[in-house]
Amino acid sequence: MHNAAFPQGYVSLLTVYETQKAIGLLKRMFEDALSGALCLRRVSAPLFVAASSGLNDDLNGVERPVSFEISGVADTAQVVHSLAKWKRMALKRYQFQPGEGLYTDMNAIRRDEELDSLHSAYVDQWDWEKVITREERNLDTLKHTVQGIVGALTDTQRFLRAAFPKLAVLPELCSQVTFLTAQELEDQFPGLSPKERENAFVREHPTTFLMGIGGRLRSGQPHDGRAPDYDDWALNGDLLVWDGVSQRAMELSSMGIRVDPESLDRQLTLAGCDSRRSLPFHRMLLNGELPLTMGGGIGQSRVSMLLLGKAHIGEVQSSLWDEANCKAAEAAGITLL
């Protein structure tokens, strides 16, 4: 694990029971605000998909999915890493039109996640996807959508601060979004690691959308890994906010305009993933049989951490933890759910 330490003098603002109540209110409020801002409808989503479908999210390409057999089913089942590809297929099957979209309550297991105060093997997200037109595949569309998500977050925070006055001591989210590319960030801080760059920049720009993630920068390395078959690396990004409790940049959302046949063809080759071209999902994409979309995932536990002033993700979700996390939490008087 990376970091089992907690901020000096950290004390939770809410009791365990108050935290549970606040999480329930937060999720209901944010879902309503998000669906209204982006014109989304709620749908049910799978916990697992067929291994041969190509629908599972490959994340950085090295993570191992949890796999198992189901009685009477020939294919192996895989617990999802996220629903990035499944959502696009669902939009086609459900016959959504441009301007319409879906969101879902996604639960996943990432067995290879390195556990720390921000990362858990259990992942809960609001996964969303929306049909767009060819003319909307641009940065203006992406930036406008980011502003809508930030607006939903600030509305939710105001609601929670009214319901739980103890939270009023937390800093208000900055509604002004700073947009910059991963290359611009590297140019500003060439001697720092990607995470160090994020901390240095977001400290001064507390709501930042970092764009252009996945492709190699001038240094020869990408800012961060991205699977080549869902986001267009030129039209994607991460929503980063400054966490005043732990004094660090926190990624709340990864999102982007999805690949079209041309960008998928290019990115599969760049990533050395040409073997995926034969998978059903990828064949449909390359043949132009799926709608043009944009979408992303918004971390439920991370939003809960931020808006409730928590220092460890285990305070807002129930998971399994290594010994170092458990001992650090116990020493700090923190209850992990």
C-alpha contacts under 8 A as a table, 3 or more apart, distances in Angstrom:
res1	aa1	res2	aa2	distance
1	M	4	A	7.46
1	M	114	E	5.35
1	M	115	L	4.99
1	M	116	D	5.46
1	M	324	A	7.89
2	H	114	E	7.28
2	H	115	L	7.14
2	H	116	D	5.71
3	N	116	D	5.43
3	N	117	S	6.66
4	A	116	D	6.02
4	A	117	S	6.43
4	A	324	A	6.30
4	A	325	N	5.22
4	A	328	A	5.72
4	A	329	A	7.77
5	A	328	A	6.32
6	F	10	Y	6.91
6	F	246	S	7.36
6	F	311	A	6.56
6	F	312	H	7.91
6	F	328	A	7.68
6	F	329	A	7.93
6	F	332	A	7.27
7	P	10	Y	5.42
7	P	245	V	7.15
7	P	246	S	5.78
7	P	311	A	7.41
10	Y	245	V	7.99
10	Y	311	A	7.68
10	Y	332	A	7.77
12	S	15	T	7.07
12	S	309	G	7.13
12	S	310	K	6.40
12	S	334	I	7.87
13	L	166	K	6.33
13	L	167	L	6.83
13	L	308	L	7.54
13	L	309	G	6.96
14	L	17	Y	7.88
14	L	18	E	5.53
14	L	19	T	5.64
14	L	166	K	7.42
14	L	308	L	7.76
15	T	18	E	5.05
15	T	19	T	5.94
16	V	19	T	5.05
16	V	20	Q	6.36
16	V	335	T	7.76
17	Y	20	Q	5.13
17	Y	21	K	6.35
18	E	21	K	5.12
18	E	22	A	6.02
19	T	22	A	5.04
19	T	23	I	6.11
19	T	308	L	7.63
19	T	316	V	7.38
20	Q	23	I	5.22
20	Q	24	G	6.49
20	Q	316	V	7.60
21	K	24	G	5.32
21	K	25	L	6.46
22	A	25	L	5.14
22	A	26	L	5.93
22	A	160	L	7.38
22	A	164	F	7.91
22	A	308	L	7.88
23	I	26	L	5.00
23	I	27	K	6.13
23	I	304	S	6.39
23	I	316	V	7.53
24	G	27	K	5.39
24	G	28	R	6.41
25	L	28	R	5.31
25	L	29	M	6.08
25	L	160	L	7.79
26	L	29	M	5.22
26	L	30	F	5.96
26	L	156	T	6.61
26	L	160	L	6.94
26	L	304	S	7.36
27	K	30	F	5.28
27	K	31	E	6.02
27	K	300	Q	7.60
28	R	31	E	5.37
28	R	32	D	6.39
29	M	32	D	5.36
29	M	33	A	6.25
29	M	156	T	6.01
29	M	159	F	7.94
30	F	33	A	4.98
30	F	34	L	5.88
30	F	152	A	6.27
30	F	153	L	6.75
30	F	155	D	7.98
30	F	156	T	5.68
31	E	34	L	5.16
31	E	35	S	6.00
32	D	35	S	5.37
32	D	36	G	6.15
33	A	36	G	5.25
33	A	37	A	6.13
33	A	152	A	5.01
33	A	155	D	7.46
33	A	156	T	7.59
34	L	37	A	5.14
34	L	38	L	6.15
34	L	40	L	7.65
34	L	148	G	7.60
34	L	149	I	6.34
34	L	152	A	5.52
35	S	38	L	5.44
35	S	39	C	5.35
35	S	40	L	4.48
35	S	41	R	6.51
35	S	42	R	7.98
35	S	103	Y	7.51
36	G	39	C	5.29
36	G	40	L	6.82
37	A	148	G	5.59
37	A	149	I	7.23
37	A	152	A	7.11
38	L	101	G	7.66
38	L	145	T	7.20
38	L	148	G	6.89
38	L	149	I	7.98
39	C	99	G	7.23
39	C	100	E	6.03
39	C	101	G	6.30
40	L	100	E	6.32
40	L	101	G	4.51
40	L	102	L	4.62
40	L	103	Y	6.06
40	L	128	W	7.69
40	L	130	K	7.43
41	R	101	G	6.22
41	R	102	L	4.57
41	R	103	Y	6.00
42	R	102	L	5.58
42	R	103	Y	4.94
42	R	104	T	5.60
43	V	102	L	6.45
43	V	103	Y	6.27
43	V	104	T	5.48
44	S	104	T	6.11
44	S	105	D	7.51
45	A	104	T	6.34
45	A	105	D	7.32
45	A	106	M	6.83
46	P	49	V	6.83
46	P	80	V	7.88
47	L	79	V	5.82
47	L	80	V	6.02
47	L	106	M	7.60
47	L	107	N	6.55
47	L	108	A	6.76
48	F	77	A	6.11
48	F	78	Q	5.14
48	F	79	V	4.08
48	F	80	V	5.17
49	V	53	S	7.48
49	V	55	L	6.95
49	V	56	N	6.82
49	V	77	A	5.58
49	V	78	Q	5.41
49	V	79	V	6.58
49	V	80	V	6.66
50	A	53	S	5.49
50	A	54	G	7.85
50	A	55	L	7.69
50	A	75	D	6.04
50	A	76	T	5.90
50	A	77	A	4.79
50	A	78	Q	6.15
51	A	54	G	6.53
51	A	55	L	7.76
51	A	56	N	7.44
51	A	75	D	6.75
51	A	76	T	5.55
51	A	77	A	5.71
51	A	78	Q	5.74
52	S	75	D	7.08
52	S	76	T	7.74
52	S	279	L	7.24
53	S	56	N	7.79
53	S	279	L	6.44
53	S	280	P	5.97
53	S	281	F	6.60
54	G	276	R	7.74
54	G	279	L	5.71
54	G	280	P	6.71
54	G	281	F	5.91
54	G	282	H	7.39
55	L	83	L	7.71
55	L	85	K	5.27
55	L	86	W	5.53
55	L	281	F	6.59
56	N	78	Q	7.56
56	N	80	V	5.64
56	N	81	H	6.49
56	N	82	S	6.91
56	N	83	L	6.87
56	N	84	A	7.79
56	N	85	K	6.79
56	N	86	W	7.40
57	D	80	V	6.93
57	D	81	H	5.52
57	D	82	S	5.52
57	D	83	L	6.56
57	D	84	A	6.19
57	D	85	K	6.69
57	D	227	A	7.60
58	D	61	G	5.00
58	D	62	V	7.46
58	D	63	E	7.00
58	D	81	H	7.28
58	D	227	A	5.97
59	L	62	V	7.62
59	L	63	E	6.99
59	L	81	H	7.37
59	L	225	G	7.44
59	L	226	R	6.10
59	L	227	A	5.36
60	N	63	E	6.82
60	N	225	G	5.02
60	N	226	R	5.45
60	N	227	A	5.65
61	G	227	A	6.46
63	E	110	R	7.48
63	E	111	R	7.69
63	E	112	D	5.90
64	R	110	R	7.71
64	R	111	R	6.94
64	R	112	D	6.72
65	P	78	Q	6.03
65	P	79	V	6.27
65	P	80	V	7.14
65	P	81	H	7.00
65	P	109	I	7.79
65	P	110	R	6.89
65	P	111	R	7.10
66	V	78	Q	5.64
66	V	79	V	5.40
66	V	109	I	7.24
66	V	110	R	7.74
66	V	111	R	7.05
67	S	76	T	6.67
67	S	77	A	5.56
67	S	78	Q	4.46
67	S	79	V	6.42
68	F	76	T	6.04
68	F	77	A	5.40
68	F	78	Q	6.63
69	E	73	V	7.45
69	E	75	D	7.57
69	E	76	T	5.36
69	E	77	A	6.02
70	I	73	V	5.50
70	I	74	A	7.99
70	I	76	T	7.39
70	I	77	A	7.15
73	V	76	T	7.68
79	V	108	A	6.56
79	V	109	I	6.61
80	V	83	L	6.78
80	V	107	N	7.94
80	V	108	A	5.49
80	V	109	I	6.93
81	H	108	A	5.43
81	H	109	I	6.25
81	H	110	R	6.12
82	S	106	M	7.27
82	S	107	N	7.88
82	S	108	A	6.49
82	S	127	D	7.86
82	S	297	G	8.00
83	L	86	W	5.09
83	L	87	K	5.91
83	L	106	M	7.43
83	L	127	D	6.80
84	A	87	K	5.89
84	A	88	R	7.20
84	A	127	D	7.65
84	A	230	Y	6.58
84	A	295	G	7.57
84	A	296	G	7.02
84	A	297	G	7.98
85	K	88	R	5.45
85	K	89	M	6.65
85	K	230	Y	6.53
85	K	281	F	7.95
86	W	89	M	5.22
86	W	90	A	6.14
87	K	90	A	4.91
87	K	91	L	6.26
87	K	102	L	7.90
87	K	128	W	7.41
87	K	129	E	6.15
88	R	91	L	5.20
88	R	92	K	6.70
88	R	129	E	6.83
88	R	290	L	7.26
88	R	291	P	7.32
88	R	293	T	7.01
89	M	92	K	5.30
89	M	93	R	6.32
89	M	281	F	7.87
89	M	290	L	6.98
90	A	93	R	4.97
90	A	94	Y	5.88
91	L	94	Y	5.27
91	L	95	Q	5.97
91	L	96	F	5.34
91	L	101	G	7.40
91	L	102	L	7.66
91	L	129	E	7.88
91	L	130	K	7.73
91	L	131	V	7.35
91	L	291	P	7.50
92	K	95	Q	5.07
92	K	96	F	6.49
92	K	290	L	6.31
92	K	291	P	6.45
96	F	100	E	5.93
96	F	101	G	6.83
96	F	131	V	6.95
97	Q	100	E	5.55
97	Q	131	V	6.18
98	P	130	K	7.54
98	P	131	V	4.62
98	P	132	I	4.82
98	P	133	T	6.14
99	G	130	K	6.75
99	G	131	V	5.80
99	G	132	I	5.98
100	E	130	K	5.75
100	E	131	V	5.87
101	G	128	W	7.29
101	G	129	E	5.51
101	G	130	K	3.80
101	G	131	V	6.04
102	L	128	W	5.55
102	L	129	E	5.51
102	L	130	K	6.34
103	Y	126	W	6.55
103	Y	127	D	5.48
103	Y	128	W	4.02
103	Y	129	E	6.46
104	T	126	W	5.72
104	T	127	D	5.36
104	T	128	W	6.39
105	D	124	D	7.35
105	D	125	Q	6.21
105	D	126	W	5.15
105	D	127	D	6.57
106	M	123	V	7.95
106	M	124	D	5.63
106	M	125	Q	5.13
106	M	126	W	6.00
106	M	127	D	6.15
107	N	122	Y	7.40
107	N	123	V	5.70
107	N	124	D	4.65
107	N	125	Q	6.62
108	A	122	Y	5.99
108	A	123	V	4.98
108	A	124	D	6.47
109	I	121	A	5.56
109	I	122	Y	4.91
109	I	123	V	6.04
110	R	113	E	5.68
110	R	120	S	7.82
110	R	121	A	4.85
110	R	122	Y	6.44
110	R	123	V	7.18
111	R	121	A	5.51
112	D	121	A	7.35
113	E	119	H	6.82
113	E	120	S	6.54
113	E	121	A	5.71
114	E	119	H	6.68
114	E	120	S	7.48
115	L	118	L	7.60
115	L	119	H	5.15
115	L	120	S	5.44
115	L	121	A	7.19
115	L	321	W	7.25
115	L	322	D	7.45
115	L	325	N	7.97
116	D	119	H	5.21
116	D	120	S	7.05
116	D	312	H	7.97
116	D	325	N	6.87
117	S	120	S	7.99
117	S	311	A	6.91
117	S	312	H	4.44
117	S	313	I	5.57
117	S	314	G	7.40
117	S	325	N	7.74
118	L	302	R	7.46
118	L	312	H	6.39
118	L	313	I	5.48
119	H	313	I	7.07
120	S	123	V	6.69
120	S	313	I	7.37
120	S	314	G	7.88
120	S	319	S	7.12
120	S	320	L	8.00
120	S	321	W	7.92
121	A	319	S	7.13
121	A	320	L	7.49
122	Y	319	S	6.15
123	V	299	G	7.68
123	V	301	S	7.96
124	D	299	G	6.16
124	D	300	Q	5.60
124	D	301	S	6.58
125	Q	297	G	5.83
125	Q	298	I	5.25
125	Q	299	G	4.46
125	Q	300	Q	5.00
125	Q	301	S	7.72
126	W	297	G	5.59
126	W	298	I	5.10
126	W	299	G	6.53
126	W	300	Q	6.52
127	D	295	G	7.65
127	D	296	G	5.91
127	D	297	G	4.37
127	D	298	I	6.45
128	W	295	G	5.39
128	W	296	G	5.62
128	W	297	G	6.35
129	E	293	T	6.70
129	E	294	M	5.75
129	E	295	G	4.05
129	E	296	G	6.60
130	K	293	T	5.38
130	K	294	M	5.47
130	K	295	G	6.08
131	V	291	P	6.44
131	V	292	L	5.87
131	V	293	T	4.38
131	V	294	M	6.67
132	I	136	E	6.06
132	I	137	R	7.40
132	I	291	P	7.78
132	I	292	L	5.62
132	I	293	T	5.15
132	I	294	M	6.92
133	T	136	E	5.24
133	T	137	R	6.97
133	T	292	L	6.41
133	T	293	T	7.85
134	R	137	R	5.58
134	R	292	L	7.00
135	E	138	N	7.43
136	E	141	T	5.90
137	R	141	T	6.91
137	R	235	L	7.94
137	R	257	I	6.59
138	N	141	T	5.64
138	N	142	L	6.64
138	N	235	L	6.86
138	N	257	I	7.93
139	L	142	L	4.92
139	L	143	K	6.03
139	L	235	L	6.29
140	D	143	K	5.18
140	D	144	H	6.07
141	T	144	H	5.22
141	T	145	T	6.26
142	L	145	T	5.28
142	L	146	V	6.34
142	L	235	L	7.25
142	L	236	N	7.58
142	L	256	G	6.78
142	L	257	I	6.97
143	K	146	V	5.05
143	K	147	Q	6.34
144	H	147	Q	5.19
144	H	148	G	6.49
145	T	148	G	5.02
145	T	149	I	6.44
146	V	149	I	5.16
146	V	150	V	6.26
146	V	209	F	7.76
146	V	239	L	7.80
147	Q	150	V	5.12
147	Q	151	G	6.10
147	Q	177	V	7.17
148	G	151	G	5.05
148	G	152	A	6.36
149	I	152	A	5.10
149	I	153	L	6.37
150	V	153	L	5.01
150	V	154	T	6.25
150	V	175	S	6.39
151	G	154	T	5.21
151	G	155	D	6.16
151	G	175	S	6.80
152	A	155	D	5.17
152	A	156	T	6.20
153	L	156	T	5.12
153	L	157	Q	6.22
153	L	173	L	7.98
154	T	157	Q	5.05
154	T	158	R	6.31
154	T	172	E	7.88
154	T	173	L	6.15
154	T	174	C	7.96
154	T	175	S	6.92
155	D	158	R	5.28
155	D	159	F	6.41
156	T	159	F	5.12
156	T	160	L	6.28
157	Q	160	L	5.13
157	Q	161	R	6.13
157	Q	172	E	7.72
157	Q	173	L	7.79
157	Q	307	L	6.20
158	R	161	R	5.21
158	R	162	A	6.38
159	F	162	A	5.29
159	F	163	A	6.32
160	L	163	A	4.96
160	L	164	F	5.79
160	L	167	L	7.52
160	L	307	L	7.92
161	R	164	F	5.14
161	R	165	P	5.34
161	R	166	K	7.40
161	R	167	L	5.40
161	R	168	A	5.57
162	A	165	P	5.81
164	F	167	L	5.90
164	F	168	A	7.86
165	P	168	A	5.50
166	K	169	V	6.70
167	L	170	L	5.71
167	L	307	L	7.97
167	L	308	L	6.65
167	L	309	G	7.48
168	A	171	P	7.66
170	L	244	G	7.67
170	L	309	G	6.76
171	P	244	G	7.10
173	L	206	P	7.83
173	L	207	T	7.57
174	C	177	V	7.45
174	C	206	P	6.35
174	C	207	T	5.85
175	S	207	T	7.12
176	Q	207	T	6.69
177	V	207	T	5.15
177	V	208	T	5.40
177	V	209	F	6.74
178	T	205	H	6.58
178	T	207	T	6.33
178	T	208	T	4.67
178	T	209	F	6.15
179	F	208	T	5.95
179	F	209	F	4.96
179	F	210	L	6.20
179	F	211	M	7.31
180	L	184	E	6.38
180	L	185	L	7.10
180	L	208	T	7.76
180	L	209	F	6.63
180	L	210	L	5.40
180	L	211	M	6.06
181	T	184	E	5.13
181	T	185	L	6.33
181	T	210	L	5.41
181	T	211	M	4.41
181	T	212	G	5.61
182	A	185	L	5.01
182	A	186	E	6.18
182	A	210	L	6.08
182	A	211	M	5.86
182	A	212	G	5.79
182	A	213	I	6.43
182	A	217	L	7.73
182	A	223	H	6.26
183	Q	186	E	5.05
183	Q	187	D	6.12
183	Q	212	G	7.75
183	Q	217	L	6.01
183	Q	218	R	7.42
184	E	187	D	5.03
184	E	188	Q	6.31
185	L	188	Q	5.16
185	L	189	F	6.33
185	L	197	R	6.80
185	L	198	E	7.91
185	L	201	F	7.85
186	E	189	F	5.18
186	E	190	P	5.12
186	E	194	P	7.71
186	E	197	R	7.26
187	D	190	P	5.52
189	F	192	L	5.65
189	F	197	R	5.99
192	L	195	K	7.96
192	L	196	E	5.61
192	L	197	R	5.76
193	S	196	E	5.10
193	S	197	R	6.11
194	P	197	R	5.09
194	P	198	E	6.34
194	P	223	H	5.84
194	P	224	D	7.56
195	K	198	E	5.04
195	K	199	N	6.30
196	E	199	N	5.14
196	E	200	A	6.15
197	R	200	A	5.13
197	R	201	F	6.17
198	E	201	F	5.30
198	E	202	V	5.79
198	E	249	A	6.29
199	N	202	V	5.37
199	N	203	R	5.87
199	N	248	R	5.71
199	N	249	A	5.06
200	A	203	R	5.64
200	A	204	E	7.25
201	F	204	E	5.62
201	F	205	H	6.15
202	V	205	H	4.53
202	V	206	P	4.93
202	V	207	T	6.81
202	V	208	T	6.39
202	V	240	L	7.16
202	V	241	V	6.61
202	V	242	W	5.93
202	V	249	A	5.97
203	R	206	P	5.77
203	R	242	W	6.07
203	R	248	R	7.37
203	R	249	A	7.13
205	H	208	T	6.22
205	H	242	W	7.92
206	P	240	L	7.65
206	P	241	V	5.16
206	P	242	W	4.76
207	T	239	L	7.41
207	T	240	L	5.93
207	T	241	V	4.58
207	T	242	W	6.77
208	T	239	L	5.98
208	T	240	L	5.11
208	T	241	V	6.25
209	F	237	G	6.34
209	F	238	D	5.60
209	F	239	L	4.59
209	F	240	L	6.04
210	L	213	I	7.77
210	L	237	G	5.14
210	L	238	D	5.25
210	L	239	L	6.57
210	L	240	L	7.37
211	M	234	A	7.58
211	M	235	L	7.06
211	M	236	N	5.56
211	M	237	G	4.00
211	M	238	D	6.65
212	G	215	G	7.31
212	G	233	W	5.41
212	G	234	A	4.91
212	G	235	L	6.22
212	G	236	N	5.60
212	G	237	G	5.87
213	I	222	P	6.89
213	I	223	H	6.08
213	I	224	D	6.18
213	I	225	G	7.35
213	I	226	R	6.91
213	I	233	W	5.64
213	I	234	A	7.43
213	I	236	N	6.53
213	I	237	G	5.98
214	G	222	P	5.65
214	G	223	H	6.82
214	G	224	D	5.98
214	G	225	G	5.33
214	G	226	R	4.71
214	G	227	A	7.49
214	G	228	P	7.70
214	G	233	W	5.44
215	G	221	Q	7.89
215	G	222	P	5.35
215	G	223	H	7.88
215	G	233	W	6.19
216	R	219	S	7.53
216	R	220	G	5.44
216	R	221	Q	4.85
216	R	222	P	4.19
216	R	223	H	7.48
217	L	220	G	5.39
217	L	221	Q	5.54
217	L	222	P	5.45
217	L	223	H	7.16
218	R	221	Q	7.41
222	P	225	G	6.64
226	R	231	D	7.76
226	R	233	W	7.95
227	A	230	Y	6.72
227	A	231	D	7.56
228	P	231	D	6.87
228	P	232	D	7.69
228	P	233	W	7.83
228	P	264	L	6.85
228	P	267	Q	5.21
228	P	268	L	5.71
228	P	271	A	6.53
228	P	273	C	7.95
229	D	232	D	7.96
229	D	259	V	6.62
229	D	264	L	5.83
229	D	267	Q	7.24
229	D	268	L	6.94
229	D	282	H	7.81
230	Y	258	R	5.26
230	Y	259	V	5.59
230	Y	264	L	7.87
231	D	235	L	7.30
231	D	236	N	6.19
231	D	255	M	7.45
231	D	256	G	5.56
231	D	257	I	5.88
231	D	258	R	4.33
231	D	259	V	5.43
232	D	235	L	5.28
232	D	236	N	6.21
232	D	256	G	6.93
232	D	257	I	5.99
232	D	258	R	5.24
232	D	259	V	4.63
232	D	260	D	7.76
232	D	263	S	6.34
232	D	264	L	7.56
233	W	236	N	5.71
235	L	256	G	5.79
235	L	257	I	5.56
235	L	258	R	7.90
236	N	254	S	7.84
236	N	255	M	5.80
236	N	256	G	3.74
236	N	257	I	6.02
237	G	254	S	6.03
237	G	255	M	5.75
237	G	256	G	6.05
238	D	251	E	6.56
238	D	252	L	7.53
238	D	253	S	5.63
238	D	254	S	4.51
238	D	255	M	6.39
239	L	251	E	5.77
239	L	252	L	5.70
239	L	253	S	5.09
239	L	254	S	6.47
240	L	249	A	6.19
240	L	250	M	5.44
240	L	251	E	4.47
240	L	252	L	6.06
240	L	253	S	7.48
241	V	249	A	5.64
241	V	250	M	5.35
241	V	251	E	6.55
241	V	252	L	7.27
242	W	247	Q	6.99
242	W	248	R	5.89
242	W	249	A	4.69
242	W	250	M	6.11
243	D	246	S	5.80
243	D	247	Q	5.40
243	D	248	R	5.37
243	D	249	A	5.93
243	D	250	M	6.12
243	D	306	L	6.47
244	G	247	Q	4.93
244	G	248	R	7.19
245	V	309	G	6.25
245	V	310	K	7.13
245	V	311	A	6.51
246	S	311	A	6.18
250	M	302	R	7.94
251	E	254	S	7.68
251	E	302	R	7.98
252	L	298	I	5.78
252	L	299	G	5.62
252	L	302	R	6.21
252	L	303	V	6.53
253	S	296	G	6.95
253	S	297	G	5.59
253	S	298	I	4.43
253	S	299	G	6.28
254	S	296	G	5.64
254	S	297	G	5.78
254	S	298	I	6.97
255	M	294	M	7.65
255	M	295	G	5.61
255	M	296	G	3.82
255	M	297	G	6.36
256	G	294	M	5.67
256	G	295	G	5.75
256	G	296	G	6.33
257	I	293	T	6.26
257	I	294	M	4.03
257	I	295	G	6.48
258	R	292	L	7.04
258	R	293	T	5.63
258	R	294	M	5.17
258	R	295	G	7.18
259	V	262	E	7.61
259	V	263	S	5.41
259	V	264	L	5.34
259	V	292	L	7.87
260	D	263	S	5.51
260	D	264	L	5.96
260	D	285	L	7.01
260	D	286	L	7.59
260	D	288	G	7.54
260	D	292	L	6.68
261	P	264	L	5.21
261	P	265	D	6.06
261	P	285	L	5.88
261	P	286	L	4.54
261	P	287	N	6.94
261	P	288	G	6.20
262	E	265	D	5.23
262	E	266	R	6.35
262	E	286	L	7.70
263	S	266	R	5.07
263	S	267	Q	5.99
264	L	267	Q	5.18
264	L	268	L	5.95
264	L	285	L	7.94
264	L	286	L	7.21
265	D	268	L	5.51
265	D	269	T	6.60
265	D	286	L	7.17
266	R	269	T	5.45
266	R	270	L	6.33
267	Q	270	L	4.92
267	Q	271	A	5.96
268	L	271	A	5.27
268	L	272	G	6.06
268	L	273	C	4.90
268	L	274	D	5.40
268	L	276	R	7.82
269	T	272	G	5.11
269	T	273	C	6.12
269	T	274	D	5.77
270	L	273	C	7.75
273	C	276	R	5.91
274	D	277	R	5.70
275	S	278	S	6.49
276	R	279	L	5.48
276	R	282	H	6.66
277	R	282	H	5.42
277	R	283	R	5.95
277	R	286	L	7.90
278	S	282	H	6.75
278	S	283	R	6.07
279	L	282	H	5.37
279	L	283	R	6.09
280	P	283	R	5.20
280	P	284	M	6.32
281	F	284	M	5.32
281	F	285	L	6.34
282	H	285	L	4.98
282	H	286	L	6.07
283	R	286	L	5.20
283	R	287	N	6.07
284	M	287	N	5.13
284	M	288	G	6.26
284	M	289	E	5.04
284	M	290	L	6.31
285	L	288	G	5.16
285	L	289	E	5.84
285	L	290	L	5.68
286	L	289	E	7.66
288	G	291	P	7.70
298	I	303	V	7.90
299	G	302	R	5.24
299	G	303	V	6.12
300	Q	303	V	5.26
300	Q	304	S	6.16
301	S	304	S	4.94
301	S	305	M	6.09
301	S	313	I	6.45
301	S	316	V	6.04
301	S	317	Q	6.51
302	R	305	M	4.91
302	R	306	L	6.17
302	R	313	I	6.89
303	V	306	L	5.16
303	V	307	L	6.08
304	S	307	L	5.37
304	S	308	L	5.77
304	S	310	K	7.86
304	S	316	V	6.64
305	M	308	L	5.40
305	M	309	G	5.68
305	M	310	K	4.66
305	M	311	A	6.95
305	M	312	H	7.34
305	M	313	I	6.44
305	M	315	E	7.85
305	M	316	V	6.69
306	L	309	G	5.30
306	L	310	K	6.51
310	K	313	I	7.36
310	K	315	E	6.81
310	K	316	V	7.89
311	A	315	E	7.73
312	H	315	E	5.66
312	H	316	V	7.85
313	I	316	V	5.68
313	I	317	Q	6.50
314	G	317	Q	5.19
314	G	318	S	6.20
314	G	319	S	6.88
314	G	336	L	4.86
314	G	337	L	5.89
315	E	318	S	7.81
315	E	334	I	7.71
315	E	335	T	6.45
315	E	336	L	5.00
315	E	337	L	5.75
316	V	336	L	7.99
316	V	337	L	6.96
317	Q	337	L	6.07
318	S	336	L	7.34
318	S	337	L	4.72
319	S	337	L	7.28
321	W	325	N	6.17
321	W	326	C	6.46
322	D	325	N	5.64
322	D	326	C	6.47
323	E	326	C	5.13
323	E	327	K	6.05
324	A	327	K	5.28
324	A	328	A	6.07
325	N	328	A	5.23
325	N	329	A	6.11
326	C	329	A	5.24
326	C	330	E	6.13
326	C	336	L	7.73
327	K	330	E	5.10
327	K	331	A	6.10
328	A	331	A	5.19
328	A	332	A	6.27
329	A	332	A	5.11
329	A	333	G	6.20
329	A	334	I	4.92
329	A	335	T	6.81
329	A	336	L	7.18
330	E	333	G	5.07
330	E	334	I	5.77
330	E	335	T	7.15
331	A	334	I	7.60
